[in-house]
Every structure is written in structure tokens, then in C-alpha cells.
Amino acid sequence: MMASSGKQNNCVRVLKMGLEKNCTSSWSLRTSRINIRATFQVGPWFDMYLTARDPIVLNFNPFMSFNPDPKSEYNDQLTRATNMTVSAVRFLKTLRADLLEPEVFHLNPAKSDTDTFKRLIRFVPSSLSWYGAYLVNAYPLDMSQYFRLFNSTRLPKPSRDELFTDDKARHLLVLRKGHFYVFDVLDQDGNIVSASEIQAHLKYILSDSSLAPEFPLSYLTSENRDIWAELRQKLVSGGNEETLRKVDSAVFCLCLDDFPIKDLVHLSHNMLHGDGTNRWFDKSFNLIIAKDGTAAIHFEHAWGDGVAVLRFFNEVFKDSTQAPAITPWSQPANTDSSVAVQKLNFKLNDALKTGITAAKEKFDATMKTLTIDYIQFQRGGKEFLKKQKLSPDSVAQLAFQMALLQQYGQTVATYESCSTAAFKHGRTETIRPASIFTKRCSEAFVREPSKHSAGELQQMIAKCSTYHNQLTKEAAMGQGFDRHLFALRYLGAAKGIDLPELYLDPAYRQINHNILSTSTLSSPAVNIGGFAPVVPDGFGIAYAVHDNWIGCNVSAYQGRNAHEFLRCVEKALEGMFDALEGKAIKS
């Protein structure tokens, strides 16, 4: 990519000249004149997601699983489903009443993340509150994505999907064994239905002995988006419009699975894709609860990012465990759930049945090619690395670079997602962890460890950490190059400007073929998370550096060995910890 810096500069000049020449009708100026609240992220970034025609399952949708309730008896499926549903609706109510505490990044939590500061800032006029927070290194984050968290669905449309939201709807969608049920969780006045009633309705659904449908409709949400758009239109014209509306407008989708989770690999497969029958992949999020109470959130990615979902995730876990709506000994309300709960039935013609069968075959074939494995490195984590004055994230990323070099003898394009929620309507920027510093350090550890003293290796790790910190800060402040070049390309295409040479350069294509796609979200509420590779020959790496251990969950398709990659990651971490402790590195 460095060899293409001249082409990059020329690209900017060409696009700038073309855009200036036609600026009076450019997307940015037209949009800004129409809507003074417009930002770059409003149009192009949504287009990137919504125009993609690949199935959203695996290609876009990730998952995050909850830790078990600390009180083991509360992990009963009915109890946990009731408590989490109530907690989710409590969050909805707080959000829509504008009472949700703002999302803030605390650079110095000891000063700003305190009850005293929060009480004081309440009395500062809203126009000045940002400056008050800034003075104590507290940075309010954009929360505009939260609007799509509830009552929202991605609707398949030819060429470009649409995001649909109906915040007037009051019902919950429940899936079990491929069947669809709805019941109200808010009454006509907008109050939460009593927890005992919700418990009764969920118990009624769990007692339904119906066999799984012969043609499970949910498979269609795993299809190519244009194919799904065509089949959805057949559903609508076949008399299913009102039924689909109930699915689309539901507060969220609760998926009740009829089996326990065996281990973390089984958990990852089930929460990332399942068997295709008991998920509605288009919903803003699916709250999945297995027979043993193992719970996770699977979410559609076009409307929002992990940062917004994590806030909701944390609040639901905290509320459902610390202020549960029911206990395992609570009795369901004495209500007629057969009236309150509506089972949705779809009218399927032969074309739709054929479409469902084809979708199932594709789904099953694709899932067979995906492998997932994980490690939990117990030798140390954030506490140890910070004592060494190292960025914990940089060490994890360096381990991935070493692992790929060990396994395949390569340094490849690497993507790490970084939130830009510090900006209005901010989504993400890319951190590029693979650098000349990580390359040198990886080669030293993997190819010639005996040539370097522990002190020399420590210095190399420190240089990687310093540079990684710089890249992270630049990305968080919108100074990365990926979104910049994306915006130039988008605007140039909108004006019909010929694509500059940079975008055709093999180096540009190579750096956008992200063999290592990585993302980290750490929280006491999170058990494990995951996503699929973004390219067929890649790895999807979800990881977290905890206080005293490092977790890593890796997915791969055929042709890549996730288990062996993780073995190399573990070896890399062992080598770095040895060096940091002053020990000799084993070859």
C-alpha cells in the first residue's frame, strides 16, 4: 500500500477536482441543504449495508452471549426468558422517555464516572454540558442508533433493502420450533404488562406440542436478498401482508430453543446461525434463550454497531440479575393465554414452498463449511500487560499476526473495528493492526527467537504497542484512511467520475481483502461473542482481554484451520509473556 502513496495522492486530486467542478449538485451539499442534521454516515454507509445482496446470516450478523445468571436457579428457561423480556422492555421505556443515562467514554473514570459528577452535570444547561464533561475527560457518545433497536426490521427489496420501524407496536414476537407467536408486552397506555402475565404467555408457548412446520418460513431470511425480496412479494400477494407486518413491527424477536447448550463451540454455532428454523435474521435483534437458560443476542448489522447493542446487553443483564421481575417460584398469572397469544399462520403456495426448500438446502450446505473454535489463555491479561505499560489490545493483535506467520508464513490484510461514536451519527473506522512494527516483531518471535534477547523482544513489543495506540486514537477520531477513501469513491461514483487508478491497484484490492477480520467487546456480562469470516479464505476473530485472561473465538471456512490458528495464537501469547517476564523464547 505504501508503494501506492503517489496514486493515492493523485486519486484525491482527481476526485477533488471532479467534485469541486460539480459541487453544486453533489450528494453531500444536496443532502446538507435539505437536512442540516445530515452526516456522511446517513447515506453512503447505510447504502453499503443495504445494497449488499449476500445473505445477512454469517456475512453480516454477529452474536454476543450472556454469562449465566449468578443465581443458578434463575437460569431456568421460563424464568430467564420472562426476566430478560421484562428487562428489555424496561430499557425500551427508559429510552423512549428520554431518561436513559447518556453513553459516555470516561478517560479518567475516577473523576467523571461518579455520582457526584453526574449530579452536578444535571444542573448545567444542555448547550454547555458537553464542555463540562470535556473538562474532566468524559466524552459523550452518539446514541442515534438506539432508535432502531426496537420495533425494527430490515426488509428485503430489489437492489437495496429498507429499514422499517414502527414504534407504535406493542407486541413481542416469539419463535419456537419454527412457529410464530405474538402477544402484547405493553398495554394501551404504554405500560409494561405484568411480569406474571408475560410468564403465563411464555409458559403457554413452551407447552405447545405442535411439531415443527414442514416448510419453516424463517429460512427465507437467510437467502440472497434479491431472491428473498421476490419471495417476500409473493408472500404479500398471497394474503400474508398483515401477518408479516406483525413480524416486522414486533418490539423484538424472542427465540426459545428446545435443547441445552453442550459447550462454547455449540453455543457459538447456535447463536451465530442455528439450524435456520427458529430465527428471524432480519429483526434488529433476536434474543435467544436455550433450554438450559443460555442466552444470547443475535443482531442485524445495517441499523447499528456493537457499541449500541452492548449498552442494551449490559443493561438487560444487570437488570434481569439484580432486579428480576419474577423468581423461579413465582406463579404465572391466572389468565387465558390462548386468547392473549396469537399463533401466526402463513399461506404458502407451491412457489413459496419451493423457495423455502431451496433456501434450506443452501443454508445447510453453507453451515457445513463453517468451523468455530476458541481458547481461553489463562496466564494473564489486562492487569499484567498494563503493568508492563503495554496496550492489551495491541498484544492480542500482535498474537494474531504471529499466529498467521507461524501457520501460513504470511502477513495479511487485517481489519479491527473501531467505534467513531464520538461523532454525530458515527459508526466505525478501521484500525489496521498489521504494520512494519508487527511484521518485524512477528518475524523475530517466529523465525529467529534465539537471535534476540528478552530485552530486545520487549522493546519490539513496546514499539508495536505505541504504534497501535496511535492508530487506535486516529481511528477513533475519524483520522483513519479507510472511510476517507470509501467516501471519495462513493462521491466520485455518484458524480460519474472515472475511478482513479488507486482503486484498481492490486495493493488496494489486497488491503480490502481482510483475511483477518477482528473485533473486541469486553464486558462482565459477556460470555463469548462471534461472527463469520468476511472473505472465504479468512478468519473471523472475536476476542476480549480480561483482567487475568484472554479469550479468543475464531471462525473459518474450508481451506482455513481455525483450531491450528488458535494453537499458534496460544504459542504466540506464551512467547510474548515469556519475553515480558525476561525468559528465553522457545523455538
TILUM-239144 format. One record per residue (C-alpha): z, y, x negated. Coordinates in steps of 0.1 Angstrom, whole numbers, padded with zeros to 4 digits, always signed. Example, Ala and Ser with C-alpha at 12.3 -4.5 7.8 and 13.67 -1.06 7.14 Angstrom:
BEGIN
+0078-0045-0123
+0071-0011-0137
# end
This chain:
BEGIN
+0000+0000+0000
+0007+0023-0029
-0028+0019-0041
-0040+0033-0008
-0020+0066-0010
-0052+0086-0016
-0067+0070+0016
-0035+0078+0034
-0037+0115+0025
-0074+0115+0035
-0065+0098+0068
-0041+0126+0076
-0066+0153+0066
-0094+0137+0087
-0072+0132+0118
-0056+0166+0114
-0090+0183+0113
-0102+0164+0143
-0071+0170+0163
-0070+0207+0154
-0106+0211+0164
-0099+0196+0198
-0062+0205+0201
-0066+0224+0234
-0071+0191+0252
-0051+0167+0230
-0026+0143+0246
+0004+0160+0231
-0004+0195+0243
-0017+0185+0277
+0015+0164+0283
+0038+0191+0269
+0023+0217+0292
+0027+0195+0322
+0062+0184+0314
+0083+0204+0290
+0106+0173+0287
+0077+0152+0273
+0081+0135+0239
+0058+0113+0218
+0077+0082+0229
+0070+0088+0266
+0033+0078+0264
+0020+0061+0233
+0050+0038+0227
+0050+0026+0263
+0013+0021+0261
+0018-0001+0230
+0040-0025+0250
+0024-0022+0284
-0012-0027+0273
-0003-0059+0253
-0019-0088+0271
+0000-0116+0254
+0028-0134+0273
+0060-0114+0270
+0082-0145+0266
+0085-0152+0228
+0061-0124+0219
+0085-0096+0231
+0116-0106+0249
+0148-0113+0228
+0182-0125+0238
+0218-0119+0230
+0245-0144+0239
+0281-0136+0247
+0311-0150+0230
+0332-0172+0253
+0359-0156+0273
+0391-0158+0251
+0409-0174+0281
+0391-0208+0282
+0398-0214+0319
+0378-0183+0327
+0346-0199+0313
+0342-0219+0345
+0306-0212+0356
+0315-0198+0390
+0344-0177+0377
+0324-0162+0348
+0293-0156+0370
+0314-0137+0395
+0333-0117+0369
+0302-0108+0349
+0283-0098+0381
+0311-0075+0392
+0314-0060+0357
+0277-0054+0356
+0278-0036+0390
+0308-0016+0379
+0288-0004+0349
+0259+0005+0373
+0282+0025+0395
+0297+0043+0365
+0263+0051+0351
+0249+0065+0383
+0280+0086+0389
+0274+0102+0355
+0309+0090+0344
+0297+0067+0317
+0311+0078+0283
+0282+0091+0261
+0269+0069+0234
+0279+0084+0201
+0273+0074+0165
+0306+0081+0146
+0300+0087+0109
+0338+0092+0105
+0354+0073+0134
+0389+0082+0122
+0382+0118+0131
+0359+0116+0160
+0364+0083+0178
+0398+0092+0190
+0413+0100+0224
+0424+0135+0211
+0389+0145+0202
+0374+0131+0234
+0399+0151+0255
+0391+0183+0235
+0354+0179+0238
+0356+0177+0276
+0365+0214+0277
+0336+0225+0255
+0306+0238+0276
+0278+0212+0276
+0255+0236+0258
+0279+0236+0229
+0294+0201+0230
+0267+0187+0206
+0277+0213+0179
+0314+0204+0184
+0306+0167+0178
+0284+0176+0149
+0312+0193+0131
+0332+0161+0129
+0301+0139+0121
+0297+0125+0156
+0262+0123+0168
+0254+0118+0205
+0226+0093+0210
+0198+0094+0236
+0206+0074+0268
+0174+0079+0287
+0165+0042+0286
+0195+0033+0307
+0176+0045+0338
+0155+0013+0337
+0184-0011+0331
+0189-0018+0368
+0166-0025+0398
+0137-0026+0374
+0108-0050+0367
+0077-0050+0346
+0047-0055+0370
+0016-0072+0357
-0015-0051+0361
-0051-0055+0348
-0053-0039+0313
-0019-0021+0315
+0014-0032+0331
+0037-0008+0350
+0074-0004+0350
+0088-0004+0385
+0123+0009+0395
+0139+0011+0430
+0174+0024+0426
+0180+0023+0463
+0180-0015+0465
+0215-0031+0468
+0208-0068+0463
+0212-0093+0435
+0186-0119+0426
+0199-0153+0417
+0178-0182+0403
+0190-0218+0403
+0168-0248+0397
+0137-0227+0402
+0149-0214+0437
+0153-0177+0445
+0182-0163+0464
+0193-0127+0472
+0224-0111+0486
+0239-0076+0486
+0263-0067+0459
+0266-0031+0472
+0273-0022+0508
+0256+0005+0528
+0279+0032+0514
+0271+0022+0478
+0305+0005+0473
+0308-0028+0454
+0310-0058+0477
+0344-0075+0473
+0346-0100+0444
+0357-0127+0467
+0326-0123+0488
+0304-0124+0457
+0323-0155+0446
+0317-0171+0480
+0280-0164+0479
+0276-0178+0444
+0296-0209+0453
+0272-0214+0483
+0242-0212+0460
+0257-0236+0435
+0263-0261+0463
+0226-0261+0474
+0214-0297+0468
+0177-0288+0470
+0155-0304+0444
+0136-0282+0420
+0103-0269+0436
+0071-0288+0428
+0055-0255+0418
+0081-0232+0402
+0068-0197+0406
+0087-0184+0375
+0061-0199+0352
+0037-0172+0361
+0059-0146+0344
+0052-0165+0311
+0014-0162+0314
-0011-0139+0298
-0006-0105+0315
-0041-0102+0329
-0040-0138+0343
-0006-0131+0358
-0019-0098+0373
-0047-0116+0390
-0024-0144+0403
+0001-0118+0415
-0025-0101+0436
-0033-0135+0452
+0005-0138+0459
+0004-0104+0476
-0027-0110+0496
-0013-0144+0506
+0016-0128+0525
+0043-0126+0498
+0044-0088+0493
+0078-0083+0509
+0093-0113+0491
+0080-0101+0457
+0095-0067+0465
+0129-0082+0468
+0125-0099+0434
+0112-0067+0418
+0138-0043+0432
+0169-0065+0427
+0197-0050+0407
+0192-0077+0381
+0185-0114+0379
+0214-0139+0375
+0202-0173+0363
+0226-0202+0369
+0217-0232+0348
+0228-0267+0358
+0237-0280+0323
+0261-0273+0295
+0251-0259+0261
+0251-0285+0233
+0251-0263+0202
+0238-0230+0188
+0202-0243+0184
+0202-0255+0221
+0217-0221+0231
+0190-0202+0213
+0162-0222+0228
+0177-0220+0263
+0184-0183+0262
+0151-0173+0245
+0128-0192+0268
+0145-0221+0286
+0122-0245+0305
+0104-0217+0323
+0116-0226+0358
+0148-0206+0360
+0140-0172+0346
+0120-0142+0358
+0108-0129+0325
+0096-0096+0340
+0130-0084+0351
+0146-0057+0330
+0172-0083+0321
+0182-0118+0331
+0220-0126+0329
+0220-0164+0321
+0251-0185+0327
+0251-0222+0319
+0272-0249+0335
+0299-0245+0308
+0301-0208+0312
+0280-0200+0281
+0264-0166+0289
+0236-0145+0275
+0213-0116+0283
+0175-0121+0280
+0157-0088+0283
+0122-0074+0287
+0114-0050+0258
+0090-0024+0272
+0116-0004+0290
+0143-0003+0263
+0157-0014+0230
+0186-0035+0218
+0209-0004+0213
+0209+0003+0251
+0213-0033+0261
+0241-0038+0235
+0261-0010+0251
+0258-0026+0285
+0265-0060+0269
+0297-0048+0253
+0310-0031+0284
+0304-0062+0306
+0321-0085+0281
+0351-0062+0277
+0355-0056+0315
+0350-0092+0325
+0375-0105+0300
+0401-0077+0301
+0399-0067+0338
+0384-0098+0355
+0377-0094+0392
+0388-0129+0400
+0408-0157+0384
+0400-0194+0382
+0425-0199+0410
+0411-0172+0433
+0398-0184+0467
+0363-0173+0479
+0362-0150+0509
+0361-0167+0543
+0326-0155+0551
+0294-0171+0563
+0273-0171+0532
+0244-0189+0550
+0238-0156+0567
+0245-0133+0538
+0225-0152+0513
+0187-0153+0518
+0167-0180+0502
+0133-0167+0493
+0102-0188+0501
+0068-0181+0487
+0035-0191+0504
+0014-0208+0478
-0023-0216+0483
-0043-0240+0461
-0053-0213+0436
-0017-0203+0430
-0006-0239+0426
-0034-0244+0401
-0023-0212+0383
+0013-0224+0382
+0003-0258+0368
-0018-0242+0341
+0010-0217+0332
+0034-0246+0329
+0011-0265+0306
+0006-0235+0283
+0044-0228+0283
+0054-0263+0274
+0027-0265+0247
+0039-0233+0231
+0076-0241+0232
+0070-0274+0214
+0057-0254+0184
+0088-0232+0181
+0117-0243+0158
+0151-0225+0156
+0179-0229+0131
+0209-0210+0119
+0235-0206+0092
+0270-0191+0090
+0277-0181+0054
+0315-0181+0052
+0321-0170+0016
+0323-0133+0025
+0308-0104+0045
+0312-0067+0051
+0346-0063+0036
+0338-0079+0003
+0304-0061+0000
+0319-0027+0008
+0345-0032-0019
+0315-0036-0043
+0301-0003-0030
+0271-0021-0016
+0253-0018+0018
+0260-0051+0036
+0226-0047+0053
+0208-0044+0020
+0224-0076+0007
+0213-0095+0038
+0178-0081+0035
+0177-0089-0003
+0187-0125+0005
+0156-0128+0028
+0133-0115+0000
+0148-0140-0024
+0145-0169+0001
+0109-0163+0007
+0102-0160-0030
+0121-0193-0036
+0103-0211-0008
+0068-0198-0010
+0066-0178-0042
+0056-0146-0023
+0068-0111-0014
+0055-0103+0021
+0055-0075+0046
+0090-0072+0061
+0100-0053+0092
+0135-0042+0101
+0140-0023+0133
+0159+0010+0132
+0170+0029+0162
+0159+0066+0165
+0182+0072+0195
+0195+0103+0176
+0163+0119+0190
+0154+0126+0226
+0137+0096+0241
+0140+0080+0206
+0130+0043+0204
+0127+0028+0169
+0113+0034+0135
+0106+0007+0108
+0127+0002+0077
+0105-0015+0050
+0131-0036+0031
+0106-0052+0007
+0103-0028-0023
+0097-0028-0060
+0135-0030-0064
+0139-0060-0042
+0109-0077-0060
+0124-0072-0094
+0158-0084-0083
+0144-0114-0065
+0124-0125-0095
+0154-0121-0117
+0175-0144-0095
+0149-0169-0085
+0127-0172-0116
+0148-0162-0146
+0185-0161-0138
+0196-0173-0172
+0179-0143-0189
+0202-0118-0172
+0240-0112-0174
+0261-0109-0143
+0264-0072-0151
+0226-0067-0152
+0222-0086-0119
+0249-0064-0104
+0230-0033-0114
+0198-0047-0098
+0216-0054-0066
+0231-0019-0066
+0197-0003-0071
+0184-0023-0041
+0213-0011-0020
+0209+0025-0030
+0172+0024-0021
+0178+0005+0011
+0203+0032+0022
+0177+0058+0016
+0151+0040+0036
+0176+0035+0064
+0186+0071+0066
+0149+0082+0065
+0140+0058+0093
+0170+0068+0115
+0160+0105+0111
+0123+0098+0120
+0110+0101+0085
+0095+0066+0082
+0057+0062+0079
+0050+0035+0105
+0055+0056+0137
+0038+0086+0120
+0006+0066+0112
+0009+0050+0147
+0009+0084+0163
-0020+0097+0142
-0041+0066+0151
-0032+0069+0188
-0041+0106+0190
-0073+0100+0170
-0084+0073+0193
-0076+0095+0223
-0100+0121+0209
-0127+0097+0199
-0123+0104+0162
-0137+0077+0139
-0110+0055+0125
-0102+0067+0089
-0106+0042+0061
-0068+0037+0056
-0066+0018+0089
-0093-0006+0077
-0078-0011+0043
-0066-0046+0036
-0033-0032+0024
-0027-0015+0057
-0036-0047+0076
-0013-0067+0053
+0017-0045+0057
+0014-0047+0095
+0013-0085+0094
+0050-0088+0094
+0058-0123+0082
+0095-0114+0080
+0105-0097+0113
+0142-0089+0112
+0168-0072+0135
+0205-0069+0134
+0230-0061+0161
+0267-0067+0154
+0295-0067+0179
+0327-0086+0186
+0311-0095+0220
+0280-0111+0204
+0280-0148+0196
+0244-0151+0185
+0210-0134+0192
+0174-0142+0185
+0137-0137+0190
+0105-0154+0181
+0082-0145+0151
+0058-0116+0157
+0030-0134+0139
+0020-0171+0139
+0029-0176+0102
+0061-0156+0103
+0098-0159+0108
+0119-0142+0134
+0152-0133+0118
+0182-0122+0138
+0213-0116+0116
+0247-0100+0115
+0270-0092+0086
+0305-0096+0100
+0338-0087+0082
+0341-0120+0064
+0310-0140+0071
+0272-0136+0075
+0253-0152+0104
+0215-0157+0105
+0194-0172+0133
+0158-0179+0124
+0128-0189+0144
+0094-0202+0132
+0062-0218+0145
+0045-0248+0130
+0035-0242+0094
+0068-0225+0085
+0100-0243+0079
+0130-0224+0093
+0155-0249+0081
+0143-0247+0045
+0141-0210+0046
+0177-0208+0057
+0187-0232+0029
+0170-0207+0005
+0189-0178+0022
+0222-0195+0016
+0213-0202-0020
+0204-0165-0025
+0237-0154-0010
+0256-0178-0032
+0238-0164-0062
+0245-0128-0053
+0282-0135-0046
+0284-0153-0079
+0269-0124-0098
+0292-0099-0079
+0322-0120-0090
+0310-0120-0126
+0300-0156-0127
+0269-0171-0143
+0240-0178-0120
+0229-0214-0115
+0192-0221-0118
# end
